[in-house]
Amino acid sequence: MDSGKNGNTYTCCDARLKCINLEGGTKWRDNGYRGITWENGNYTYSVSWRENSNEGMYLNIYNKDKRILRRKLVAIAPPHPSP
């Protein structure tokens, strides 16, 4: 996930290097959770996390009202410049 300049951009590529770039996400807060949600046709992408927790962030993808994917996001360190 790429947070973009305003934190409302989602960029992701699958194993076949098919990528998606969504902008203008909606930030939300509900029952101790926070997140950002993007709409793309029949699909909804949502990244969420529990406030005040080290549980991590999760990506959920829905097709219409059915969840088709839930994955824990893993942080990747930025590459170090060559000496």
JOVEN-V148277 format. One record per residue. RES is the residue in one letter. SS is DSSP state (@ for helix, = for strand, . for the rest). PSI is psi in whole degrees, 0 to 359 (none if undefined). Layout:
res,ss,psi
RES,SS,PSI
RES,SS,PSI
This chain:
res,ss,psi
M,.,134
D,.,119
S,.,346
G,.,180
K,.,325
N,.,4
G,.,6
N,.,23
T,.,137
Y,=,124
T,=,131
C,=,148
C,=,143
D,.,185
A,.,337
R,.,13
L,.,29
K,.,121
C,=,156
I,=,142
N,=,112
L,=,137
E,.,164
G,.,37
G,.,157
T,=,121
K,=,145
W,=,164
R,=,131
D,=,122
N,.,44
G,.,3
Y,=,152
R,=,159
G,=,181
I,=,137
T,=,139
W,=,144
E,=,140
N,=,92
G,.,233
N,.,359
Y,=,144
T,=,130
Y,=,132
S,=,128
V,=,127
S,=,160
W,=,155
R,=,131
E,.,147
N,.,41
S,.,151
N,.,18
E,.,332
G,.,180
M,=,149
Y,=,142
L,=,128
N,=,135
I,=,130
Y,=,141
N,=,111
K,.,241
D,.,8
K,=,125
R,=,127
I,=,349
L,=,140
R,=,120
R,=,141
K,=,131
L,.,142
V,.,127
A,.,138
I,.,125
A,.,142
P,.,151
P,.,145
H,.,138
P,.,146
S,.,143
P,.,none
